[in-house]
Amino acid sequence: MMDVSSNYVLIIGSSNMDFNIYLDRLPQPGETITGGKFKQYLGGKGANQAVACKRSGSETIFIGKIGTDICGEQMISQLIKEGIDTSHIFRDPHESSGIAFIIIDKHGENIISVAPGANFNLTPEDVRKKENIIKNASVLIVQMEIPIETILEIFEIANTGKVIKILNPAPLKPIPLEILKKLDLIIPNEGELFRLNSLLKLKPLSDDPKKRILQASKNISELGVKNIITTLGPKGAVIYQIEENFFMKLPAFKVKALDTVGAGDCFNGVLASKLSQGENIINSVKYAISAASIAVTKTGAQESMPFKNEIEMRFNEYNKSLKGDER
């Protein structure tokens, strides 16, 4: 059982300015496509998850490193408007704020390139200054748009408290075993789950798609991770808990996707929020699926994050649809 020690969620990670181009289709290598529409949004996995968490009803603190440029001012201003505690953000006068260039096709699929800027200057020394904030949170979630040595330090500190420790391994890079052993929960997408199995040189996986997720989840859990939730996009999500040998697939709520940018961040932020509110892991995943199904019908990352009342309505619809499937 995961304990809750305090009443806020702490999210440590990146904040970016997103420059989006919307096209009918994604370009091929070397191809130029004209006629797209341009929009500018606030993004970054950490900031996105913080907005999703706050809007779903939890007190939220965000820690990251942001430049002192105009983009950085806009990022912090918007987080403050959302009601997120920004008092622990570090400012970097020597590096620009993070920037992402995103191309989205008419089906909502996307390709993304990121210049991390100040995000990659968040150091272990920085997070040590926030030791009490880290170890006294109810839930902590970290992504991988900050340095790996900083991520290790965060979880070293968190391990001295009762905080539920979550890693969203995106964008995926090699993860030291010292980190995996300290996690309560890891939330990869399907591709990240399989690549992580490969990076860690774990047991080979079956060619049967139905068995691959279970095998990879077991392999990774044997390294010390207690719970794995694998997001499957339009196919829903899978929960694996090694202690109970529990495996459950939950379907997605069917909608017509307009823009999938930030959908995974929505899932992660809402999941952390609901765990902090005392929901069990199954209901928390249901809430996260429900919220993500709303986010993909809107454009932008942070702007697409749904509010608590929207999520509650969709959660009720989703539960009814599951009962209908059982019949």
N, C-alpha and C positions, 0 to 999 in steps of 0.2 A: 504494500500500500504506500502511495506517495504522500508524504507529509507536507502540510502547508504551514510555514512558520510566520509569515507576515502577509500584509494585504496589498502588496504592489508587485507588478511584473517588471522585471528589469530586462531591457533589450540592449545588447551591445553589438554595434556593427556599423554599417555604412550608411551614408546619406549622399545621394547624387542628384544632379539636375539631369532630367531625361529630355532628349531632343528626339521626338518621334516623327517618322514619315509613314503615312498610310498609303499603301499601294494595292492594286488588284492582286498582285502576286509578288513573291520574293524574287529578287534578281539572282541570276546565275553568276558564277565567278567571271569577272571581266565584263559583265553586262551592265549597261546603264538604262534605267527605266525612268521616264519623266511622267509628269502629270499627277504626282502624289500630293497629298495634303500634309502640311507641317503643323505640329503642335508642341508646345513646351510644357512639361509637367515636372513636379517634384517626385523623386524616386529614391532608389537605393534600398537594398534588401532590409537593412536594419530599420531605417526610418519608415518604410512601408509597413513592416510588421508592427512597429510602435503605433502607427495610426490605426491599423486594423484592431489591435489590442484595446486601445483606448475607446474607439467607437463601439466596441462590443461590450463595454461596461466595466473595464478594470482600470484602476489607477496604474499609470505607466510612467516609468523613468527610461529615458534614452541616453546612452553614452556612446559617443563616437568622436572623431576628430574632423573638424570642418575648417575650411579656409576662411580668411577674413575678407574675401571678395564679395561682390554683389550676389553671386549665387549662394554663398554661404549665409548671407544675411536673410535672403529669401527662405532658405531652408529652415533656419531657426525660427523666423517669424511665423511660418506656417505651423510648425510643431507647437509653438506656444498657443496659437489660435485653436489647435485641436485639444488643448488642455493637457499636453504632455509635459512632464517635468524635464526641462532642458538645462537645469542649473549645473549638471555634471558633464556637459559637453566640453571638450577641449577645442581651442581655436589655434590654428596654425598660420602664422603670418608669413611663412616662407614657401607655402605650397598652395596651389589652387584647390578649390573644392572638387569633389568627384564629379565626373561627367559621363553620361551614357548616351550612345547613339543607337536608336532602335528603329527597325523597319518592321511594319506589321502588315500582313496581307488581309484580303477581304474575309478570310475564314478566322481571323484572330490570331493566327500563328505568327511568330516573330523570330528575328535574329537580332542579337544584341552585342555591342562592343563597348567596353568600359575603360575609361582612363581613371584609375582610382584616386589619384591626387592625394589629398590629406588623409583619406581613409587609411592608407597604407603607412601612415606615420603614427598611428596609435600604438604606443609601445607598452611592454610589460611594466615599465616604471610608471606610466600613466595609470594603468588599471590598479596598481598596488595602492595608489592614492585613494582609490574608491573601495577599499577592502570591506568596510562596514556596509556600504550600499549593496555590494555583491552578495555577501554571505547572509544578509538579513532579508533578501527578497523572498517572495513566495515561490516564484518561478523565474528562471533565467533562460533566455534564449539567445544564442549566438549563431551567426552565419560565417561564411569564409571569404568575405570581401575585406578582411583585415588580416594582419600578419599571423602566421601559424604560431609563432612563439608567444604572441599576445593572447591568442586563444588558449594555449596551454596554461598560461599564467592565470587567466580568468577562471578556468575550471579548477586549478590548484587552490585558489582562494575559495571558490564556491564549495569545494569539498569539505571545508572546515565548518560549514553551516548546514542548515536543513533545507536549503533551496532545491527545488526540482530543477535539474540541469538538463537542458535541451540543446542539441546541436542540429542546425539545418545545414548539411554539408554542400552548400552551393555558393559559388561555383566550386565543383569538386576538385580537390587536390589531395595528395597523400596526407593521411591523418595518422599521427603517432599513436602507438598503442597506449601511451600514458593518458591521452585524451579519452580514447574509447572506454578505458576502464573506469573513468570517473563519471560517465554519462548515465542519466536515468532514461533518456530517450533520445533517439536520433531519427530525423525525418528527411530521408532522401526521396527523390522521385525515382521512378522505375529504372531509368538509365543510370542514375547515380548509384543506386543499390548494386547493380551488376558490375559497374566499373569499380566500385569500392571493393567488392569481392575479389576482383582481378588485381587491383593495386595492392591489396593485403596478401595476395598469393594464397588465397584460401582454397578449399576443395572445389574442383570443377563442378559446373552446374549442368543440369539435365537440359536436353534440347526441347523438352516439353515445357511450353510457356507456363502452364498451370503449376508446374513443380518448381520452376526457377526461383520465383519470389520466396517461397517457403525455404528452399535450400539456402539461398543467399542470406535470408534473415537469420536462420539457425547458425550458419557459419560465423556471421558477424557478432551475434549475441554471445557466442561461446568465448569471445574475447573480453566480455565484461559488460556489454550494453544490455540493460534490463528489458527495454522495450524498443521496438522498431515500428514506425508507421511509414509505409511507402505510399506516396501519392501517385495516382495513375491517370491524372488529367481527366479526360471525359469518361474514364472507366471507374472513377471513384478512388478508394484507398484501401490498404490492407494493414491490419494490426497484427503484430506478433509479440507475444510476451513469453520469454524463455522460462520463467519460474513456474508458470501454470501450463506451459506448452500449449498456449492459446493462439489460435490463428483464425482471423475473421476478415472476410472481404465485405466492404460496404460499397454499394454502387453510387455513382454520381446522380445528382438531380439533373434531369435532362433540360437543357436550355440551348438557345442559339447563341453561340459565342460571337462577340463583337471584337473583343480585345483581351487576349490572355495575359498581357503584361501585368505582373503583380498578383496573379491568381494564387501562385504558390506562397507568396508572402502573406496574402490574406489568410490562407489556410493555417499557416504557422502562427500568425499573430492571434487569431481567434482561438486556436487550440490552446495556446499558452494562457490566454485570458480565462477560458472556461475551466482549465485545470486549477487556476488560482482561485476561482469561485467555488471550488469544491466538487465540480462535476467529475464523474468517473471517466476513464479513458475512452470508453465506447461513445458515451454521449458527447464528449468533447470533440471526437472525430466527426460525429454527426453534425454538430454545430459548425465545425470547420468546413465540411463539405457544403453545407447549406450556404454559408457566407461566400465561399468561392464561386458558387453557382450564380450569385448575384453580381460579384465583381466582374466576371467575364462578359457581362451584358453592358458594361460601361467602359468608356475610354479612360486612358491614363492609369497610373499606378495608385498613388495615394488617393486621388479623387474618386477612384472606383470602389474604395473600401466601404462596405455597407455599415449602417448604424444598427444599434441593438434591437430596435423595434422591427426593422426589416429582417434581421437574422432570426428573431423569434418566430415571425410569421412563416418564413421559409422552413425553419426547423420543424414546425408543426405540419407543414405540407409534406416535408420529406418523410417524417415518421408515418404519416398516413399512406404515402406511396409505398413504403416498405411493408406495411401491413397488407396492403393490396397485393403486393408481390407474393407474400406468404400464402394468400388465398389462392 
